[in-house]
C-alpha cells in the first residue's frame, strides 16, 4: 500500500504552503476510487455516496471561482443518477481545473482578501485553500462511511504508515 500523498514528499514546483490542497485532491481521488469499486449506479445513489462525490466536484468548482474573485456560474448539485465512472471523471475534471489554479498561486498572495457567496462574506486566499482541502476530505469521509449503507462492505484496512 502506497503512503498517503502528504507522506510522498514535496510536489516539484509547488510551494509547501499550497501543496496540502493538492495532497487532499490526490487522497480524495485514490480513496473514492478504491472504496467505490464495485458499486452500481443504483447503489451509489440509494446510499447517498453519489451525492457526496458530485458535491465535492461542484463545490470545488465554486470555491475555485471565489478564489479567482468571481461568482460561480453553476449552482446546485445536478440530477442524481450518474455512474461511478461518470462521477469519478467529473471529480477528476474539477480537481484538474482547481490544481491548475492552485499551482499558479503566488504564496505572497495568501493573505489577500477574497469574498464568498452572494453575501460576499470575507475570507482570504489561504482561507479558501484551507477550506478546499478540509471540505474535500470531510465529504470523502462521508462518502466512504456510506458505502455499507449502499449495500457493500468495503475493505477498510488500517494504514500501514505507523499511525
Beta strands, then each sheet from edge to edge (+ up, - down):
strand 1: 113-116
strand 2: 121-124
sheet 1: 1+ 2-
end
